[in-house]
Each structure stands twice: as structure tokens, then as C-alpha cells.
Amino acid sequence: MDFTHEMHVDKPKILIVDDEEMNLNLLEAYLFNRGYELYMARDGEEALEKISNHLPDLILLDVRLPKIDGLEVCRQIKGNDKTRLIPVILITALDQLEDKIMGIDAGAEEYMLKPINKLELLATVIRWIKVKRSNDHLESVENVIFSIARFIEKKDFYTQGHTDRVSAYAYNLGKKIYLQQEELDIIKKGGALHDVGKIGIPDAILSKPGRLTEEEYKIIKTHPVLGYEMCLPLKKTMGQIIPIIRNHHEKLDGSGYPDGLKGDQISVYTRIMAIADVFDALTTDRPYRPSMTIERAIRIMREESERGWWDKDLLEEFIKMREEKS
């Protein structure tokens, strides 16, 4: 008896957006019987609705559309975390350099001119479908790593809620110094993952009541590198988050770990994360000591910034932020 069975793989979904029926029919004919699931939209509003309902793997998008033009549709796609990794190919008769720059600025992956060459279209579609499937795989792995970070926190009573608080502190400090939304997203994810390397630290050390021995402390200090190595294969989607994971215990005077970075070698994202992380550590209970008052924690952090550990300007902005919320 043959126990083999057919493997079912979802067909790549392609959304074609154009307000002219002739162009829709032409693109559909070029892609027909190529193993794709095709959807059509005739204006920008319908396109956004179809994207929300079907989450395509690729979008062929005309620039000149009724209701919402193609450039704005592209901006909305790229500004949404759920859709930003969907490749968008702008298709247009506009061939001026300025038009191409506007398309790339809107976030499009590629720009194709009408009349469309069939072979060029097929090659472009195949290439970007492969990129999308690769990104989907990376995103799935990324989600697993976020789950690991949550698991680490839940198994340690003393650090429950730590990553959420650190993320929130860092995000709000970033907002206070007027970072862009894209930068704030980097900080938020960095806060969620900064301690992910603790998955490689024995539970007996993580939850030890009382002070760590010198040898145990050396083991704890390996967690930034462990987290960095775990996330490094995802640098395509987590590029600027990964240094936060590795460097959140660095100090501006070079006395931190694991690399002894100094000054400008430490990014503003990591400086923000360090302040958020230390503040939360000082103001929450730990196995080796009870929590400090906010006033005492701030006094200690100011003393440490005078020693050259933390960014003074960022610390003062953080303190102002805390005072404004209280």
C-alpha cells in the first residue's frame, strides 16, 4: 500500500490593481496558469480592502488610481506592520526620474513601465515571490524568538513584566526626544528581546536567592552574546535590533560588557535601552535585594552618569518624563 500523500503548498497570492479593464485583463493573461492565485482591484480603496482580506504575497500596483492613488496605497502598505513586507511593484506610464523617485520614496520595491513586457514581468514576479517567501520564513523564526523571550520572563518570578516595562520606558523616552516611528519600533522590539539570551543561562543562577559568585556572574554576563548569536541569522528583518541585544550592558566609559564599547560606539537606541533596563532593575524586587524607591534609583543613576556610565542628557530627559507622569 502506498502511504505517500500529496503535499499541499499554498499558491502565492498576487493582487493586481488598475482602473483600466484592458490592463487588468492583460496582466491576468500573462500570469494565468503560472501557479498563482490572482485578485483584482480597480481603485485604491478596493485595493486596501483586498489587501486586508487576503494578505497577498505580491502587489502589482498602478500609480494613477481613483479614490486613493497608488503612491498613497503603497505608503499605507509599508506603514503597516502586517503588510510592510509585501513586495509592491509599481506599474505606470510615467517615465520621468522624479516619478521613479516618488515611487521608491513611497516604499515600492520596483518600478515597471507600461507597456509591460511579459518576460520581464514573469521574471520580476518570480524573484519577488521568492523574496516574500524567504521573509515569511524569517518572520516565523522571529516570532519563535519573541515567544522564547516571553517564556524566559514567565519562569522567573522576579523578572515578570520586566521586558514590557523596559520596552515602555524606552519607547516613551524615544518619543520624548522626538525619534521617528520606525526608530520607536526598533526600540520597542529591542526592549522585548534584550534578555532573550538568558535562555542559555541555568535556572539555578537566574533565580538564585542572594548574591552571585564571581563564576556565576561571569555566566550571567554571557547572555547578551547568546542573544546576539540567536538573533544574528535574522539580521535581514532585525538589523538594528540585534546590536541592542548585544550591547545593552555597555557603558559610555568602556567599563561595560561584552565588548567594552565607548562613547559614540554605543547607539542612541542602546543608550536609551540601558537607562530603561537599569531603572527597572533598581525599582523592582530581585532575589538578592528588595526594590528601591524611585528617588533613590534616580540618585544612584545620576551618580553613575557622573562616573561616565550613562548618557547624561538622555537620563535627564528620562527623569523629566517620569516627573511629568507622576
N, C-alpha and C positions, 0 to 999 in steps of 0.2 A: 504494500500500500504506500502511496506517495503522500508523505506528510508535509511536503513543501507547500507554501502558500504565497500568493502574490503580495508584495509589499506595496502598500498604498502611500504614495507621496503626494501631498497637496500640490495642485498645479499653481504656479506663480500667477498672482493676480495683477493685471495691468488695467489702470484706469486711463482712458483716452478722453481728453477734454477739448472740444472745439465747437464753435457755434455754427459751423457750416456742415451740413449733412454730407456733402461730397467728400470733405476731408475726413470725416469720421468713417465713412464707408471705405475710403482708400486705405487708411491705416488699419482698419479691421481686416481688409482683404490681405494686406501684407503680413499680418500676424495670425491669420486664420490657419488652423491645423498645425500650429507650431508648439502645441502643448501648453498654451496659456489660457487663463480664464479672463475674458475681456468684459469690461464695464464701460459704459459711455456716459458722458455728461455734456450738456450744451451751454452751460453758463457757470460762473464762479460759485454761486450759491449751491447749485446742484452738485458741483464737484466736491465742495466741502462736506456736504451731506453724504455723498457716496464714500468719501474717504473715511468718515466717521463710522459708517455702517460696515464697510468691507475691509478696511486697512490694507490697501494694495501693496504689492511688492515694488511697483514702479508706476510713475505717473508721467504720461505724455501730455504736456500742457501747452495749449495755445496761449499767446500773450494777450491778444485782443479778444476779450470776452464780455458779454453783457453782465450787468449787475455788479459783479466783482471781477476786476481784471486779473489776468494770470499772474502778474508780479505780486499782487496782494495775496492771492491764493497761495503762492509759493512762500511768502513771508509767514503766513499763518501756519502752514505745514511745518516750516523749520522752527517756528517759535513754540511748538507744542511737543512736550517730551514724548508723547505717544506716537508722534508721526515724523519727528525730525530726521530719523534715519532712512525714511523712504526716499529713494533717488527720484529727483524731478528733472525731466528733460523738457526744456522749453522749446516749443516749435513755433516759428514765426517767419513772416516775410520781411521783418525789419532787420536790415543787414548793416546798420551803422554801428561803429565801435561803441558809441555811447549806449546803444540799446543792449549790446552784449554785456557791457559793464553793469548796467542796471539789473540784468538777469542774474549775473553772478552775485551781485550785491544782495539780491533777494534770497540767495541761498541755493540756486539751482546748480545741479551737478554738471549739466551740459546744455549746449545751445545749438539747435539744429535749424537750418534754413529751409524754407519751402522754395521750390518743390522738393519733397523728401525723396531721397534715393533709397530704394528698397533694401539693397545690400548693406548700405551704411546704417539704416535703421535697425536691421536684424542684428548686425554686429554690436551696435550700441546697446540694444535691449539685452542681448545675451550677457554682455560684460557687466551691466549694472544689476541684472538679476543675480549674478554670481556674487557681486559685492554685497547686495542686500542679504542674501542667504548667509554669507560669512558674518555680517554684522549681527544677524539674528542669533547665530551661534554664540558670538561673543557676549551679546546681551543676556542670553540664558545663563552663561557661566557667571556673568556679573551678578545676576540675581541670586545665584547659589552663594556667592561670596557675601552678599548682604545678609543672607539667611544665616550663614556661619557667624557673622558679626553679632546678630541678634542672639544666637544660641550661646555664644561666649558670655554675653552680658547676663542672660537669664540664669545661668548656672552659678553665678556669683552674687549672693545676696547683697554684698556691699557695693557693687557697681551697677545694680539695676537702675535704669534710667539715665546712666552716665552719658551714653552716646547721644541720646535725644537732647539732653541738657547742653552738652558741648556743642552739638550742631546748632541748637537755637541761639546760644551765646555768640558763637562765631558768625552765624548768619546775620544776626541783629547788629553786631559790630561792623560787619561788612556794609550793611545798609547805612549805618551811621556815617561811614566815611565815603559814601556815595559810589560803591562798586556797582558795576553793571549786573543785570540779572544773570547773565551767563557766568560771571565770576561768583555770584552768590550761590549758584547751583553747585559749582565746584567745591566751595567751602562747605555747603550742606552735606554733600556726599562724603567729603573728606572727614567731616565730623562723625558720620555714621560708620566709617571704616577705619578710623585712625588706630584702633586697638585690635583689628582683625587678626594680627599676628599672634595674639595671645592664645589662639587655638593650639599653638605648638608649645605652650608653657604648661607644665604639670599642674593639676588642680591643687595639689598639696602646697605648692608655692603660691599660687594665685590667692588662695583662701586661708593662708597661714595666719593664725592669730598671733600677734606680736611681731617684732622686728625681724626682717630677713637677715640671714647670714650673708657674709660677703660673697660667697659662692652662689647663693640663691639670687642675690641681687644681680650678679653677672648674667644669670639665666634670664631673669625678667628683662634685662636690657637688650636681649636679643629680639624682642617682639617687633620692633619697628622694621628690622631687616627681614624677619619671617613674613610679615605682612606685605612688605615691598615685593619679595620674591613670589608670593602667592598671586599678587595682582599684576605683576610685570607682563605676563602674556596678554593682558587686556589693555595694554598701553594705547591701542588704537581707539578705544572708547573711553579710557580713564586717564588719558595722558597727564593732565595737570593735577589729578587727584593723587596719583602714585607718590610724588615727592612729599606730599603732606603726610602720607602714611609712614614714610621712611624718616622724615625729619622733624616730627612734632615734638621730639625731646631735645632738639638742638637749642643752643643759647647763643645770643649775639656775640658774646666774648670768646666763643670757641670751646667752652667747657662742657657742652652738651654731648649727646651721643646719637647715632653711632659713628658719625663722620667728623665730628669736631668742626662743623661749619662755622663761619664767622660772618657778621655783618650782612652785606648785600648777597652773599651766597645763600641766604635764607629768604625765601619768597615772602611777600606780604601775606599770602594765604596761610603759610606755615606759621608766621609770627602771630597772626590772629588766632590760629588753632592752639598754639602753645599757651596763650593767655587764657583762652576759654577752658582748656584742659586743666591747667594748674588751678584756676579759680574754683572749678567744680571739685577737684580733688581736695582742696583745702576746706571747702564748706560742706562736705558730706562725710559721714562716718566711714572709717576704714578699719580693717581688723586690728591695726596697731595703734589707733587713736580715734577719739571722738571728733566730730566736726567742729570747725572754728566758727566764730561769728563772722559775718561779712566784713565788719570793721577791722577785725584782726587780720583777716585774709588779705584785705586791700593794703593794710600797713606793711605786711610781710612782702607782698608783691612789689610795692613801691621801693622797699629797701633792696629787693633783688634787682629791680630795674636800675637802681643807682650803681649796683655792682656790675651792671652790663649784661644782665641775663635777658631781659625782655625789652621790647620796643617801648620807650617811654611815652611817645606820642600816642601810640595805639592803646597803651594801658590807661592813659588819662581819658581817652575817648570812651574806653570800656567803663571806667568808673563813672563818668558823666552819664552814660547810658543807664547804668544801674541806679543812679540817683534820680534820674528822670522817671524811671518806672516805679520807684518806691513812693 
